[in-house]
């Protein structure tokens, strides 16, 4: 019996599907708000982020989600991790990967496993304690709710 790998059939996929996409798309709106608060132009913001103006437009208009390789640029510009604070080990793993621009394969190399193993951890919700210790030791970022409104 063949079962496809769709989100509906894999309810344990903690950070997949529409909710996660919406969080990624919301980052663009946060960047837009900060750009306006700083009083810098669209072009200046794109230059600071080291991305094309068109890419910035696509991300800030919520027409495109931000990928793992660009996410850290946006988070650095904001000064915090723009995801909701994690409530599970899987969320902590995914946030760590995104904040460090690491694909599943790249993260796997850091901890000595394959990218497929990292994918399985993210899908099944079971991250080994050794990996969680690595993440706790190396995660050097704050969430929006960790910083006061005046420091943004």
TADA-V920682 format. One record per residue. N is the residue number from 0. SS is DSSP state (2 for helix, 1 for strand, 0 for the rest). PHI is phi in whole degrees, 0 to 359 (* if undefined). D_LAST is the distance of its C-alpha to the last C-alpha in whole Angstrom. Layout:
BEGIN
N,SS,PHI,D_LAST
N,SS,PHI,D_LAST
END
This chain:
BEGIN
0,0,*,53
1,0,265,50
2,0,240,46
3,0,288,44
4,0,268,40
5,0,272,38
6,0,296,35
7,0,295,38
8,0,273,40
9,0,237,38
10,0,295,36
11,0,284,35
12,0,289,32
13,0,300,29
14,0,245,27
15,0,239,29
16,0,93,29
17,2,297,28
18,2,298,25
19,2,292,24
20,2,302,24
21,2,296,22
22,2,296,19
23,2,295,19
24,2,291,20
25,2,293,17
26,2,300,15
27,2,302,16
28,2,293,15
29,2,293,11
30,2,294,11
31,2,300,13
32,2,298,11
33,2,291,8
34,2,302,11
35,2,294,13
36,2,296,10
37,2,282,10
38,0,73,14
39,0,255,15
40,0,284,18
41,2,301,19
42,2,296,21
43,2,297,19
44,2,296,16
45,2,300,19
46,2,296,20
47,2,299,17
48,2,280,17
49,0,60,21
50,0,227,22
51,0,287,24
52,2,301,23
53,2,299,25
54,2,297,24
55,2,298,20
56,2,300,22
57,2,298,23
58,2,286,20
59,2,277,18
60,0,267,21
61,0,62,22
62,0,274,25
63,0,219,24
64,0,280,23
65,0,272,21
66,0,278,23
67,2,300,23
68,2,281,23
69,2,258,20
70,2,304,18
71,2,299,17
72,2,299,16
73,2,293,14
74,2,296,12
75,2,297,12
76,2,298,10
77,2,288,8
78,0,92,7
79,0,199,9
80,1,282,12
81,0,280,12
82,0,279,15
83,0,295,16
84,0,301,17
85,0,291,20
86,0,244,23
87,0,221,26
88,2,297,27
89,2,296,27
90,2,298,24
91,2,298,23
92,2,298,25
93,2,296,24
94,2,298,20
95,2,300,21
96,2,299,23
97,2,294,21
98,2,292,18
99,0,248,21
100,0,52,22
101,0,250,26
102,0,289,28
103,2,298,30
104,2,295,33
105,2,296,31
106,2,295,29
107,2,304,33
108,2,297,34
109,2,297,32
110,2,255,33
111,0,82,37
112,0,225,37
113,0,276,38
114,2,299,35
115,2,297,37
116,2,293,37
117,2,298,33
118,2,304,34
119,2,297,36
120,2,300,33
121,2,292,31
122,2,282,34
123,2,265,35
124,0,79,33
125,0,240,34
126,0,251,32
127,0,301,34
128,2,305,33
129,2,300,34
130,2,291,31
131,2,295,29
132,2,295,29
133,2,300,28
134,2,295,25
135,2,300,24
136,2,290,25
137,2,254,23
138,0,283,20
139,0,240,17
140,0,232,14
141,0,244,12
142,1,259,11
143,2,307,9
144,2,287,11
145,2,276,11
146,0,246,8
147,0,286,7
148,2,302,6
149,2,286,6
150,2,272,4
151,0,278,0
END
